Amino acid sequence: MDKVYASAAEALDGIVANGQTIAVGGFGLCGIPEALIEALRDSGVQGLTCISNNAGVDGLGLGQLLATRQIKKMISSYVGENKEFERQFLAGELELEFTPQGTLAEKLRAGGAGIPAFFTRTGVGTMVAEGKEVREFDGEQYVLERALVPDVSLAKAYIADRSGNLIFRKTARNFNPDVAMAGKISIVEVEKIVETGELDPDSIHLPGIYVHRIVLNANPAKHIEHRTVRNA
């Protein structure tokens, strides 16, 4: 099956809707699906719950959707470096569900693996555990965390074949495999597309069974949050 779409807008067409839960890959600005985020902004959908390690920065990544007020809730691990996020949250305009970084990754992985919930020691005795079941195993307390299964996942990979088999590149891999696995519908932005059968099976990081649509973005901007240099 050929899963390639001509543009990010076409890949989202008929898929995204108001009030959905959408997971977005990336870590900071590294490995974010730039074209898909812009197309999501341009779609005009409202009332979104976004699952992502962080919310981008002002004007970049999910920061674009905060600027247009399309996000009503974030499920995140880190939300620094975004003044508009801070303003909306402190003003009571944006809901926030803090989730420890490793727990967030496991909640997505579990969702993709069909595991409804799991116990973890992370967060026991903190606000993270409030309202959740806590159980003792071997003398230690564990908190029950529910898996995440977003309506739509937007992820970024390096190479895909036309059947959706994916290869990620270095640190841009980050949350992307877990995000792509978890979604009821997963749309992946890639820098290269090859014919089905061209990829070495042993080199594939995520099989195409998890991927529903692919879009090519051959020249992403790849912004970084901070550039630090030293004087010669």
C-alpha positions in Angstrom: 0.0 0.0 0.0 1.3 3.4 -1.0 0.9 5.7 2.0 2.6 8.8 0.6 0.6 12.1 0.4 1.5 15.1 -1.8 1.6 17.6 1.1 1.2 17.9 4.8 -2.2 19.6 4.3 -3.4 16.7 2.3 -2.1 14.2 4.8 -4.2 15.9 7.6 -7.3 16.3 5.4 -10.2 14.4 6.8 -8.3 13.3 9.8 -7.9 16.2 12.2 -11.0 17.7 14.0 -11.9 20.0 16.8 -11.5 18.5 20.3 -9.1 15.8 19.4 -6.1 14.5 21.4 -3.0 14.8 19.2 0.5 13.5 20.1 3.5 15.3 18.5 7.0 13.9 18.4 10.2 15.8 19.1 12.4 16.9 22.0 12.6 20.7 22.3 12.8 21.6 18.6 14.8 18.5 17.7 12.9 16.0 15.5 9.7 17.9 15.4 7.4 17.3 12.4 7.7 20.9 11.2 5.5 20.8 8.1 2.8 18.8 9.9 2.6 21.2 12.8 2.3 24.2 10.4 -0.5 22.3 8.5 -2.2 21.6 11.7 -2.1 25.3 12.6 -3.4 26.2 9.1 -6.3 23.7 9.4 -7.9 25.9 12.1 -8.9 23.0 14.4 -9.6 24.1 17.9 -9.8 22.7 21.4 -6.9 20.3 21.1 -5.3 18.3 23.8 -1.6 18.0 22.8 0.7 15.3 24.1 4.4 16.3 23.6 7.5 16.4 25.7 7.3 20.1 25.6 5.4 22.9 23.8 8.1 24.2 21.5 9.2 27.8 21.9 7.5 31.1 21.1 6.7 31.0 17.4 8.2 27.6 16.7 6.9 24.1 17.0 3.7 23.8 19.1 4.4 27.4 20.1 2.6 28.3 16.8 -0.6 26.6 18.0 -0.4 28.3 21.3 -0.2 31.6 19.6 -3.4 30.8 17.6 -5.1 29.5 20.8 -5.8 26.1 19.2 -4.5 24.1 22.2 -6.7 23.9 25.3 -4.6 21.3 27.2 -1.0 20.1 27.2 0.2 16.8 28.5 3.9 17.4 28.9 7.1 16.9 30.8 8.8 20.3 30.3 7.2 23.6 29.5 10.0 26.2 29.9 11.3 28.6 27.3 7.8 29.6 26.1 6.4 32.9 27.4 3.0 32.5 25.7 2.6 29.1 27.4 3.5 30.7 30.7 1.1 33.5 30.2 -1.9 31.3 29.2 -1.2 28.8 32.0 -1.0 31.5 34.7 -4.1 33.2 33.4 -6.0 30.0 33.6 -6.5 29.8 29.8 -4.5 26.6 29.3 -4.7 23.2 31.2 -1.5 21.4 32.0 -1.0 17.8 33.0 2.6 17.4 34.1 4.1 13.9 33.4 7.6 12.8 34.2 9.6 12.4 31.0 10.2 8.6 31.3 6.6 8.0 32.3 5.4 10.1 29.4 7.5 7.9 27.0 6.2 4.7 28.6 2.6 5.9 28.5 2.9 6.3 24.7 4.8 3.1 24.2 2.2 1.2 26.3 -0.6 2.7 24.3 1.1 1.5 21.1 1.6 -1.9 22.5 -2.0 -2.3 23.7 -1.1 -2.2 27.4 -3.8 -0.2 29.2 -1.8 0.8 32.3 1.3 0.1 34.3 2.8 0.7 37.7 5.9 2.9 38.3 7.8 4.2 41.3 8.2 7.6 39.6 6.1 10.3 41.1 5.1 8.4 44.3 4.5 10.9 47.1 4.3 13.9 44.7 1.6 15.8 42.9 2.1 13.4 40.0 0.4 10.7 42.1 -2.6 12.7 43.2 -5.9 11.0 42.4 -4.1 7.8 41.1 -4.0 4.3 42.6 -0.9 3.5 44.6 0.0 -0.1 45.4 2.8 -1.8 47.3 5.0 -4.3 45.6 7.9 -6.0 47.4 7.9 -3.2 50.1 7.9 -0.3 47.6 5.1 2.0 46.6 4.1 2.3 42.9 1.7 4.6 41.2 -0.7 3.4 38.4 -0.3 5.2 35.2 -2.8 4.9 32.3 -1.5 4.5 28.7 -2.0 7.2 26.1 -3.7 6.5 22.8 -4.1 9.8 20.9 -6.7 10.2 18.2 -3.9 11.4 15.8 -0.1 11.2 16.1 2.3 13.5 14.2 5.8 12.2 14.1 9.1 12.9 12.3 11.5 10.3 10.7 14.5 10.4 8.5 13.6 7.9 5.8 10.4 6.0 4.9 9.5 3.6 2.2 6.1 3.9 0.5 4.7 1.2 2.9 5.6 3.4 6.0 8.6 1.5 7.3 10.7 4.1 9.1 14.3 4.9 9.9 15.1 7.6 12.4 18.3 9.7 12.6 20.3 10.1 15.7 18.8 12.3 18.5 15.9 13.3 16.2 14.6 9.8 17.1 13.7 10.8 20.7 9.9 10.5 21.3 9.0 9.9 17.7 8.8 6.1 17.6 6.6 6.0 20.7 4.4 8.8 19.3 4.0 7.0 16.0 3.1 3.7 17.7 0.5 5.2 20.0 -1.8 7.0 17.6 -5.1 5.6 16.3 -4.0 7.3 13.1 -0.3 8.1 12.7 1.0 10.6 10.1 4.8 10.8 9.7 6.9 13.5 8.0 10.2 12.3 6.5 13.2 13.8 4.6 13.5 10.9 2.2 11.2 8.4 0.6 12.3 5.2 -1.1 10.5 2.4 -2.8 9.1 -0.4 -0.8 11.8 -3.1 -0.5 14.8 -0.8 -0.7 15.3 -0.6 3.1 17.4 -3.2 4.8 14.9 -5.0 7.1 17.5 -5.0 9.9 17.8 -1.2 9.6 14.1 -0.5 10.1 13.4 1.2 13.4 9.6 1.1 13.2 7.5 -1.1 10.9 4.9 0.4 8.6 2.0 -1.3 10.4 2.1 1.7 12.8 2.1 4.3 10.0 -1.0 5.4 8.1 0.2 8.4 6.1 3.5 9.8 5.0 4.5 13.3 3.8 7.9 14.4 2.3 9.6 17.4 3.8 13.0 17.2 2.1 14.4 20.5 3.5 13.2 21.1 7.0 14.5 24.2 8.8 15.7 22.2 11.9 15.7 25.2 14.3 17.5 24.9 17.6 16.5 26.4 20.8 19.9 28.0 21.7 23.1 28.5 19.8 26.1 28.8 22.0 29.5 29.8 20.6 32.8 30.9 22.0 35.1 33.7 21.0 38.1 32.6 18.8 
